[in-house]
Amino acid sequence: MADDRAAVIEQIQGMVVSLVATHPAGTGLCLVGGFRYRFLDNGARRSVDIDYHWDGDLADKQNQLIRLFERRLLPDVRRRLGLDRSVAAPRGGAAESIATAVVDLAFWNLGSTLGRIEIPVDIIRIECFDSPAVRTAGGVVYRTASDADMLEAKAIAVVSRTFLEYRDLVDLYLFASHAVPDAHRRLADKCRRLNIDATRVAARLDDLATAGGHHAAGIDAIIRQQLDPEAAAAILAAGGGPVVLEAVRQLLAMLFGRSREASP
């Protein structure tokens, strides 16, 4: 049953990103975040939300997407999957470290065992040093951020979020090879632009070292709940959360120029 639900979620997510990529309302949006890794990079982690980077007015783009989903996506989901559906902007929510406008998609069928499916579409603004990249899937051209900007955005999320999201650590582990040689300089510049000071970075990296058991357990939960079974089994057999945490802690120390300060 869980596999059926996951398959339906990913089918709807594919419909969302394909529509956005081929409609004028999606012009200029860059697919980023965990679902970008899943959809365009064959990432092992399933992601419920969909993230887009946008340099313009977030609220205006939010309204454009709501209108697009009302006209095109919701009828298509009803026709293809037989699900009731809704789209709306959330009425509230906690502010994050990066300004975000959210479009909440929901799907359900009272006679189904799938339950209620919620897929937030987040319109965010990340710091990008590189020009947008283009990738293709199924004959559709998708605009996205560069691999380096994507990885650095994940690193910034780790040190800037009020509450740590373990999915960010897992994505950093899975895509550590996307780090570029001058990532330290790039991240120093991005942190200055975002007013993220060295004290804040140091506090988060020190916390990852001193509360390792707690964070490793959180990573293990993501591995078991969100990774494909084969990938999860392989990582757990190799040591699971503690191994992932140590690898990511060393990666972050390198990215933020604290390698020589990192504890063994």
PLY file of the C-alpha trace (Angstrom):
ply
format ascii 1.0
element vertex 264
property float x
property float y
property float z
element edge 263
property int vertex1
property int vertex2
end_header
0.00 0.00 0.00
2.84 2.40 0.84
4.45 1.57 -2.51
1.19 2.40 -4.31
0.95 5.72 -2.51
4.57 6.59 -3.31
4.03 5.72 -6.97
0.94 7.95 -7.18
2.79 10.84 -5.53
5.66 10.56 -7.98
3.26 10.31 -10.92
1.55 13.53 -9.86
4.90 15.22 -9.24
5.95 14.30 -12.76
2.75 15.83 -14.11
3.42 19.02 -12.14
6.98 19.60 -13.32
6.20 18.66 -16.92
3.33 21.16 -17.01
5.41 23.93 -15.44
8.30 23.26 -17.85
6.08 23.56 -20.91
3.77 26.45 -19.99
4.46 30.22 -20.08
3.69 30.47 -16.34
6.81 28.38 -15.73
9.13 30.59 -17.78
12.22 31.43 -15.73
11.55 28.95 -12.95
14.44 26.62 -12.09
13.64 23.19 -10.67
15.77 22.70 -7.53
15.72 20.76 -4.27
15.18 17.12 -3.42
12.73 16.35 -6.21
15.13 17.80 -8.76
17.69 15.27 -7.55
15.08 12.51 -7.75
13.64 13.44 -11.13
16.65 14.64 -13.11
19.54 12.90 -11.33
17.92 9.54 -10.49
18.42 10.28 -6.81
17.63 7.53 -4.32
15.59 9.75 -1.99
11.89 10.35 -2.57
10.75 13.92 -1.96
7.17 14.99 -1.34
7.56 18.69 -2.07
8.70 20.39 -5.30
11.01 23.41 -5.17
11.55 26.12 -7.76
14.09 28.93 -7.70
12.72 32.26 -8.91
14.46 35.65 -9.06
11.28 37.71 -9.46
8.27 38.51 -7.32
7.42 35.36 -5.36
3.76 36.19 -4.72
3.11 36.97 -8.38
4.62 33.66 -9.49
2.64 31.88 -6.77
-0.60 33.29 -8.20
0.39 32.33 -11.73
1.01 28.74 -10.68
-2.25 28.53 -8.74
-4.18 29.63 -11.82
-2.24 27.19 -14.03
-2.85 24.26 -11.70
-6.55 25.10 -11.42
-6.98 25.17 -15.21
-4.70 22.38 -16.30
-3.30 20.14 -13.56
-6.34 19.44 -11.40
-8.61 18.39 -14.29
-5.80 16.22 -15.68
-5.28 14.46 -12.33
-9.03 13.89 -12.02
-9.19 12.44 -15.52
-6.13 10.21 -15.24
-6.20 9.13 -11.59
-9.79 9.73 -10.49
-8.75 11.80 -7.50
-10.52 14.78 -5.99
-8.18 17.70 -5.67
-7.56 21.25 -4.49
-4.96 23.99 -4.87
-4.46 27.03 -2.65
-1.94 29.29 -1.03
-1.41 28.40 2.65
-3.03 30.67 5.21
0.03 30.75 7.44
3.23 28.99 8.27
6.57 29.52 9.91
9.05 31.72 8.11
12.14 29.93 6.80
15.68 31.16 6.30
14.93 31.76 2.62
11.84 33.69 1.54
9.28 31.21 0.26
5.91 31.33 -1.47
4.00 28.04 -1.31
1.31 26.48 -3.46
-0.44 23.65 -1.60
-1.71 20.81 -3.78
-3.94 18.15 -2.21
-5.47 14.98 -3.68
-7.83 12.39 -2.22
-10.55 9.90 -2.94
-12.91 8.90 -0.16
-13.25 5.40 -1.60
-9.49 4.91 -1.89
-6.92 3.52 0.52
-4.35 6.12 -0.57
-5.44 8.65 2.05
-4.86 12.35 1.56
-1.84 13.26 -0.57
-0.33 16.70 -0.05
2.34 18.08 -2.39
3.65 21.56 -1.55
5.17 23.49 -4.45
7.68 25.92 -2.92
8.85 28.98 -4.83
12.11 30.06 -3.26
15.13 32.21 -3.95
18.58 30.67 -3.64
21.95 32.27 -4.29
23.16 31.20 -7.74
26.62 32.01 -9.08
26.24 29.97 -12.26
23.95 30.41 -15.23
20.88 28.15 -15.23
21.39 24.69 -16.69
19.00 22.75 -18.88
18.30 19.04 -18.56
15.95 16.79 -20.50
13.64 13.99 -19.41
11.06 12.28 -21.60
11.63 14.82 -24.35
10.84 17.78 -22.09
13.47 20.46 -21.42
13.77 21.44 -17.75
15.48 24.58 -16.50
17.45 24.01 -13.30
20.29 25.39 -11.21
23.82 24.12 -11.68
25.00 21.11 -9.68
27.35 23.38 -7.70
24.65 25.90 -6.83
22.31 23.07 -5.83
24.83 21.49 -3.44
25.79 24.86 -1.96
22.11 25.70 -1.40
21.78 22.48 0.60
24.84 23.42 2.67
23.41 26.89 3.33
20.10 25.32 4.36
21.89 23.17 6.93
23.55 26.13 8.65
20.67 28.61 8.29
17.52 26.67 9.18
16.22 27.15 12.70
15.38 23.43 12.83
17.71 21.01 11.08
16.13 18.95 8.28
17.85 15.58 8.02
16.85 15.23 4.39
19.37 18.00 3.64
22.16 15.96 5.21
21.16 12.87 3.23
21.13 14.84 -0.04
24.56 16.27 0.73
25.82 12.73 1.30
24.31 11.44 -1.93
25.59 14.31 -4.09
28.85 15.28 -2.39
30.66 14.77 -5.70
28.94 17.91 -7.03
31.17 20.15 -4.88
33.50 22.32 -6.98
37.12 23.14 -6.09
36.35 26.78 -5.21
33.21 25.96 -3.20
34.72 27.52 -0.06
35.09 30.90 -1.79
31.66 30.67 -3.40
29.99 29.82 -0.09
31.82 32.59 1.74
30.43 35.09 -0.80
26.92 33.61 -0.59
26.94 33.71 3.21
27.93 37.39 3.11
25.02 38.12 0.76
22.62 36.27 3.07
24.04 37.76 6.29
25.03 34.33 7.60
28.02 34.98 9.83
30.83 32.64 10.84
29.43 32.26 14.35
26.19 30.82 13.03
28.04 28.40 10.75
30.34 27.30 13.57
27.42 26.73 15.95
25.66 24.37 13.55
28.81 22.45 12.64
29.78 22.11 16.30
26.26 20.84 17.07
26.61 18.16 14.40
29.78 16.99 16.17
28.62 17.18 19.79
25.09 15.79 19.31
26.13 13.09 16.89
23.97 10.30 18.31
20.79 12.36 18.06
21.52 13.52 14.50
22.57 10.05 13.33
19.20 8.70 14.51
17.42 11.41 12.51
19.41 10.51 9.43
18.61 6.82 9.92
14.90 7.67 9.95
15.21 9.48 6.58
17.17 6.56 5.14
14.49 4.08 6.15
11.48 6.23 5.23
12.52 8.10 2.09
15.22 6.14 0.28
14.59 3.43 -2.26
14.83 0.04 -0.50
18.02 -1.07 -2.26
19.86 2.16 -1.51
18.63 2.18 2.08
19.80 -1.38 2.64
23.24 -0.63 1.21
23.76 2.49 3.35
22.47 0.82 6.51
24.77 -2.15 5.92
27.70 0.25 5.58
26.95 1.90 8.93
23.85 4.01 8.35
23.31 7.32 10.09
26.64 7.61 11.92
28.62 7.02 8.71
26.48 9.47 6.73
26.74 12.08 9.47
30.53 11.86 9.66
30.90 12.09 5.88
28.61 15.11 5.69
30.23 16.77 8.70
33.60 16.54 6.98
32.11 17.78 3.70
30.55 20.81 5.43
33.79 21.57 7.25
35.55 21.63 3.88
32.83 23.69 2.18
32.85 26.31 4.94
36.62 26.37 5.40
36.73 24.66 8.79
38.47 21.43 7.79
41.43 21.95 10.11
39.06 22.71 13.00
36.87 19.62 12.47
37.02 17.01 15.20
38.02 13.48 14.18
0 1
1 2
2 3
3 4
4 5
5 6
6 7
7 8
8 9
9 10
10 11
11 12
12 13
13 14
14 15
15 16
16 17
17 18
18 19
19 20
20 21
21 22
22 23
23 24
24 25
25 26
26 27
27 28
28 29
29 30
30 31
31 32
32 33
33 34
34 35
35 36
36 37
37 38
38 39
39 40
40 41
41 42
42 43
43 44
44 45
45 46
46 47
47 48
48 49
49 50
50 51
51 52
52 53
53 54
54 55
55 56
56 57
57 58
58 59
59 60
60 61
61 62
62 63
63 64
64 65
65 66
66 67
67 68
68 69
69 70
70 71
71 72
72 73
73 74
74 75
75 76
76 77
77 78
78 79
79 80
80 81
81 82
82 83
83 84
84 85
85 86
86 87
87 88
88 89
89 90
90 91
91 92
92 93
93 94
94 95
95 96
96 97
97 98
98 99
99 100
100 101
101 102
102 103
103 104
104 105
105 106
106 107
107 108
108 109
109 110
110 111
111 112
112 113
113 114
114 115
115 116
116 117
117 118
118 119
119 120
120 121
121 122
122 123
123 124
124 125
125 126
126 127
127 128
128 129
129 130
130 131
131 132
132 133
133 134
134 135
135 136
136 137
137 138
138 139
139 140
140 141
141 142
142 143
143 144
144 145
145 146
146 147
147 148
148 149
149 150
150 151
151 152
152 153
153 154
154 155
155 156
156 157
157 158
158 159
159 160
160 161
161 162
162 163
163 164
164 165
165 166
166 167
167 168
168 169
169 170
170 171
171 172
172 173
173 174
174 175
175 176
176 177
177 178
178 179
179 180
180 181
181 182
182 183
183 184
184 185
185 186
186 187
187 188
188 189
189 190
190 191
191 192
192 193
193 194
194 195
195 196
196 197
197 198
198 199
199 200
200 201
201 202
202 203
203 204
204 205
205 206
206 207
207 208
208 209
209 210
210 211
211 212
212 213
213 214
214 215
215 216
216 217
217 218
218 219
219 220
220 221
221 222
222 223
223 224
224 225
225 226
226 227
227 228
228 229
229 230
230 231
231 232
232 233
233 234
234 235
235 236
236 237
237 238
238 239
239 240
240 241
241 242
242 243
243 244
244 245
245 246
246 247
247 248
248 249
249 250
250 251
251 252
252 253
253 254
254 255
255 256
256 257
257 258
258 259
259 260
260 261
261 262
262 263
